[in-house]
Amino acid sequence: QERLVQSGGGSVQAGGSLRLSCAAPRRTFSTSAMGWFRQAPGKEREFVAAIGWSTGNTVYADSVKGRFTVSRDSAENLGYLQMNSLKPEDTAVYYCHAISRGWNYWGQGTQVTVSS
């Protein structure tokens, strides 16, 4: 199955910022919504944020509200997750997710490590 292509991430100290990007696998990919999830070691994958592709409406997990911003570039079929005021508990592998024509697509995952 096709996969979303992620970029960004890395290591940062607490209080720092990182931006993640997520690209559709092809220009004709019809995105309905894009979201971000994360999975820390030993924990289940959890929802972080999502955006409606046509409306731009956003929703966030309480744990990231006010610190993370999800956005999209509809023309380029790109999604972004801007992460500010990062905390050590934000350390996880982050995955982008998209819904297209009723199907679910995932990115390959990218590591985000926040040191105290």
Secondary structure as a PSIPRED ss2 file (coil, helix, strand):
# PSIPRED VFORMAT (PSIPRED V4.0)

   1 Q C   1.000  0.000  0.000
   2 E C   1.000  0.000  0.000
   3 R C   1.000  0.000  0.000
   4 L E   0.000  0.000  1.000
   5 V E   0.000  0.000  1.000
   6 Q E   0.000  0.000  1.000
   7 S E   0.000  0.000  1.000
   8 G E   0.000  0.000  1.000
   9 G C   1.000  0.000  0.000
  10 G E   0.000  0.000  1.000
  11 S E   0.000  0.000  1.000
  12 V E   0.000  0.000  1.000
  13 Q E   0.000  0.000  1.000
  14 A C   1.000  0.000  0.000
  15 G C   1.000  0.000  0.000
  16 G C   1.000  0.000  0.000
  17 S C   1.000  0.000  0.000
  18 L E   0.000  0.000  1.000
  19 R E   0.000  0.000  1.000
  20 L E   0.000  0.000  1.000
  21 S E   0.000  0.000  1.000
  22 C E   0.000  0.000  1.000
  23 A E   0.000  0.000  1.000
  24 A C   1.000  0.000  0.000
  25 P C   1.000  0.000  0.000
  26 R C   1.000  0.000  0.000
  27 R C   1.000  0.000  0.000
  28 T C   1.000  0.000  0.000
  29 F C   1.000  0.000  0.000
  30 S C   1.000  0.000  0.000
  31 T C   1.000  0.000  0.000
  32 S C   1.000  0.000  0.000
  33 A E   0.000  0.000  1.000
  34 M E   0.000  0.000  1.000
  35 G E   0.000  0.000  1.000
  36 W E   0.000  0.000  1.000
  37 F E   0.000  0.000  1.000
  38 R E   0.000  0.000  1.000
  39 Q E   0.000  0.000  1.000
  40 A C   1.000  0.000  0.000
  41 P C   1.000  0.000  0.000
  42 G C   1.000  0.000  0.000
  43 K C   1.000  0.000  0.000
  44 E C   1.000  0.000  0.000
  45 R C   1.000  0.000  0.000
  46 E E   0.000  0.000  1.000
  47 F E   0.000  0.000  1.000
  48 V E   0.000  0.000  1.000
  49 A E   0.000  0.000  1.000
  50 A E   0.000  0.000  1.000
  51 I E   0.000  0.000  1.000
  52 G E   0.000  0.000  1.000
  53 W C   1.000  0.000  0.000
  54 S C   1.000  0.000  0.000
  55 T C   1.000  0.000  0.000
  56 G C   1.000  0.000  0.000
  57 N C   1.000  0.000  0.000
  58 T E   0.000  0.000  1.000
  59 V E   0.000  0.000  1.000
  60 Y E   0.000  0.000  1.000
  61 A C   1.000  0.000  0.000
  62 D C   1.000  0.000  0.000
  63 S C   1.000  0.000  0.000
  64 V C   1.000  0.000  0.000
  65 K C   1.000  0.000  0.000
  66 G C   1.000  0.000  0.000
  67 R C   1.000  0.000  0.000
  68 F E   0.000  0.000  1.000
  69 T E   0.000  0.000  1.000
  70 V E   0.000  0.000  1.000
  71 S E   0.000  0.000  1.000
  72 R E   0.000  0.000  1.000
  73 D E   0.000  0.000  1.000
  74 S C   1.000  0.000  0.000
  75 A C   1.000  0.000  0.000
  76 E C   1.000  0.000  0.000
  77 N C   1.000  0.000  0.000
  78 L E   0.000  0.000  1.000
  79 G E   0.000  0.000  1.000
  80 Y E   0.000  0.000  1.000
  81 L E   0.000  0.000  1.000
  82 Q E   0.000  0.000  1.000
  83 M E   0.000  0.000  1.000
  84 N C   1.000  0.000  0.000
  85 S C   1.000  0.000  0.000
  86 L C   1.000  0.000  0.000
  87 K C   1.000  0.000  0.000
  88 P H   0.000  1.000  0.000
  89 E H   0.000  1.000  0.000
  90 D H   0.000  1.000  0.000
  91 T C   1.000  0.000  0.000
  92 A E   0.000  0.000  1.000
  93 V E   0.000  0.000  1.000
  94 Y E   0.000  0.000  1.000
  95 Y E   0.000  0.000  1.000
  96 C E   0.000  0.000  1.000
  97 H E   0.000  0.000  1.000
  98 A E   0.000  0.000  1.000
  99 I E   0.000  0.000  1.000
 100 S E   0.000  0.000  1.000
 101 R C   1.000  0.000  0.000
 102 G C   1.000  0.000  0.000
 103 W E   0.000  0.000  1.000
 104 N E   0.000  0.000  1.000
 105 Y E   0.000  0.000  1.000
 106 W E   0.000  0.000  1.000
 107 G E   0.000  0.000  1.000
 108 Q C   1.000  0.000  0.000
 109 G C   1.000  0.000  0.000
 110 T E   0.000  0.000  1.000
 111 Q E   0.000  0.000  1.000
 112 V E   0.000  0.000  1.000
 113 T E   0.000  0.000  1.000
 114 V E   0.000  0.000  1.000
 115 S E   0.000  0.000  1.000
 116 S C   1.000  0.000  0.000
